[in-house]
Amino acid sequence: MASWQAHDDVTDERSWTPFEGEGTVKEQLAIMHFNRGAELCLIGRSAEALAELSRAIELDTTCANTALADDAWAALWEDPRFNELVFCEEAPMAQRSPMLALN
């Protein structure tokens, strides 16, 4: 049986999906990239962290606001590349204004 197939005794069809918890697969992928980026940021691998954050924001723009409030990203808060990602023109208004995002 393939790993993605449900077992006969499973009553909740979500229990065999590749992602546990709430949200769509797209949202779960965004969270995965966001968390991986945060870990990379914490160990000083800035370029890789920003690449992961970029992918997370591409999948779910709310990751930008979350990065502004998550201390794991603090080392990059003053980095122009970080600011370009979270305050880009395509982002919702709250992400373009530091005053709105940080309050």
C-alpha positions in Angstrom: 0.0 0.0 0.0 1.3 3.4 -0.9 2.1 5.7 2.1 -0.6 8.2 0.9 -3.4 5.6 0.8 -5.8 5.3 3.7 -5.8 2.2 5.8 -9.0 0.2 6.0 -9.5 1.0 9.7 -9.0 4.8 9.3 -12.3 6.7 9.8 -10.9 10.3 9.5 -9.8 10.7 5.9 -7.5 13.6 7.0 -5.4 11.3 9.1 -3.5 10.0 6.1 -2.8 13.3 4.4 0.8 14.3 4.2 0.2 17.2 6.6 -1.3 17.1 10.1 -3.3 19.9 11.6 -5.4 22.8 10.1 -4.9 24.6 6.9 -4.4 23.7 3.3 -1.4 22.0 1.9 -0.3 25.4 0.5 -0.5 27.0 4.0 1.3 24.0 5.6 4.1 24.4 3.0 4.3 28.1 3.8 4.7 27.2 7.5 7.3 24.6 6.7 9.4 27.2 4.7 8.9 29.8 7.4 10.0 27.5 10.2 13.0 26.3 8.2 14.0 29.9 7.5 13.7 30.8 11.1 16.0 28.0 12.1 18.5 29.0 9.4 18.3 32.6 10.7 19.0 31.5 14.2 22.2 29.7 13.1 23.4 32.7 11.0 22.7 31.4 7.5 21.0 34.6 6.4 20.9 34.1 2.6 19.3 30.7 3.0 16.9 32.0 5.6 15.8 34.8 3.3 15.2 32.3 0.5 13.0 30.2 2.7 11.1 33.3 3.9 10.6 34.4 0.3 9.1 31.1 -0.6 6.9 31.2 2.5 5.6 34.6 1.7 5.0 33.6 -1.9 2.7 30.8 -0.6 1.1 32.8 2.2 1.6 36.5 2.6 0.7 36.4 6.3 4.2 35.0 6.8 5.6 38.5 6.3 3.8 39.9 9.3 4.6 36.9 11.4 8.3 37.3 10.6 8.1 40.9 11.9 6.9 39.7 15.2 8.9 36.5 15.6 12.2 36.9 17.5 13.8 34.1 15.5 14.0 36.7 12.7 15.4 39.5 14.8 18.9 39.2 13.4 17.5 40.2 10.0 15.0 42.9 11.0 17.5 45.6 10.0 18.7 43.8 6.8 17.6 45.6 3.6 16.9 42.2 2.0 14.5 41.2 4.8 12.7 44.6 4.6 12.4 44.2 0.8 10.7 40.9 1.3 8.2 41.9 4.1 7.5 45.5 2.9 7.2 44.8 -0.8 4.6 46.7 -2.9 2.6 43.5 -3.6 2.2 42.9 0.2 -1.0 43.9 2.0 -1.0 47.4 3.5 -0.1 46.1 7.0 3.1 44.6 5.6 4.1 47.8 3.9 3.9 49.9 7.0 6.2 49.1 9.9 3.9 51.0 12.3 0.9 48.9 11.3 2.8 45.6 11.4 4.5 46.1 14.7 1.6 47.4 16.7 
